Amino acid sequence: MKLGLLQCDEVRPEFLSVDGDFCDKVAVMLGESRHEFELVTYRAYLGELPGSADECDAYLGGGSRYSVFEEKEWIQRLVDFVRELHAKRKKFVGICFCHQVIAHALGGQVERSTRGWGLGCKEVTISGSAPWMNPPRNQCRMLFTHQDQVTHLPEDAKLLGGSDHCPNGIFSMGDHFLALQSHPEYTLEYVRPLMESFREIIPGEVMEAGLATMENPPDNQALASWVRHFLLGP
């Protein structure tokens, strides 16, 4: 399967030695299924996008420091491309920023969260089911680093999971779009220094509370399995 990676931000140079670039993080997440994918990176934040939705078999998009409602040309072009993917029923996994792009592109609403920053490893209640959600879970610990979030789902979206802080944490659109506010491609070794670098813009008590949640690891293997099954079939 040719998997197009829509990279929506650069990994800061000082963090590249931890888990590599976005493509490296995704490759690790895919695990033993990595050999079933041909990964092709498009630096969407620099205006790079496929010529058409059919250039790849499926797509996966990641996080960003930017907000979907910012008036930037590359964001609008990405939103238009996601609408094209939806119209053609191409499989797309949207993570964090791209989770929000899906909602924004298809009639949902994304806002700066009134609950403040979502940081660290948080428990998410799984409220829906799908064949690709294997292994099945009722609860799942997930890594978060976000300030914006989806406040209203698009019409026909299926809510699959959330928390008090982020009620619309996981949703799907048909059998072709999967949206995750969390980061299944991140590791604790990457998230800790990344969060620490935000100290100038995040209140100290919020930062310390977020760091404290990472004493127990996230359920990344289960989430990665869901992503693989979603893309390849259950």
Secondary structure, 3 states (H helix, E strand, C coil): CEEEEEECCCCCHHHHHHHCCHHHHHHHHHHHHHHHCEEEEEEHHHCCCCCCHHHCCEEEECCCCCCCCCCCHHHHHHHHHHHHHHHCCCEEEEECHHHHHHHHHCCCEEEECCCCCEEEEEEEEECCCCCCCCCCCCEEEEEEEECEEEEECCCCEEEEEECCCCCCCEEEECCCEEEECCCCCCCHHHHHHHHHCCCCCCCHHHHHHHHHHHHCCCCHHHHHHHHHHHHHCC
